[in-house]
Amino acid sequence: MLESSTRVPLSPIDEAKMLNNLVKHFGTISNVSVKIQRSGSWIYQRLKLLNLSEETQKKVHSGELSPTKALEP
């Protein structure tokens, strides 16, 4: 209980970096999906954030720009 009350939420960019490491470790998005109990499409969308420019990633990281808006064409 103490751990969850003091945990700082990850930014979407931090989540994407963590997921990228998990995919490297477990081999596929599908394997990671099972391990973390999130859909493969959610993981894929987070990973796409790593393809954004550094400037856009900073805006997403700071909360200035939502992940959804950042990924719009």
N, C-alpha and C positions, 0 to 999 in steps of 0.2 A: 504494500500500500504506500509506504513512504517513497519508494522508487517512482511510482507513477505520479505522485503529487509534486515531485521535484523535477521531473523530466521536462526538458525544453523541446517543444515540437520542432521537427525538422522542416526546413524550407523545401519547396518542391525541387529545387536544384540539388540540395543535399540528398533528398530522397532518390533522385535520378542517379547521382554518383554512387550511392549505396547499392541501388538496384543493378547498376552496371557491374559493380564488383561481384554481386551475387550471381549474375548471369555468367560471368567468367568462371566463378567457382562451381556452380551447379550445371553449367553447360547450355541450358536453354531457358527461354522465358517461361515455357510450360513447367519446367522443374521448379523454378523460383515461385511461380504462381501457386503451386501446391504447397510449398514450404511456408509462404507468408500469407496464404489464404486471401489473395487478391486476384482479380481477373487478369488474364494475359493482356487484354486490351488496355487496362489501366496501367500496367507495367510498361507496355509499349509506348503509350502516350507520355509517361514520365521520362522514358529514355530518349524520346524525340527532343526533349528540352536541351539535351546535351549537344544537339546540332545547331542550336541558336547561336547568334553572335555573342561574344563576351559581354557586350553592352546590354543586350536583351536579357541574358542570363542574370546579370546584376540586378536589373529591374524586377525580374521574377523573384530572385532571392530576397530582395528588400521588401517585397509585397507591393511595390509600385505598379506591377503588372501581373495579372492573373495568368496561370499556365494556359488556360483556355484561349485568352486573348493573344498571348504570345505565339501560340501555334496556329492562329488563323492565317489563311493565305493573304 
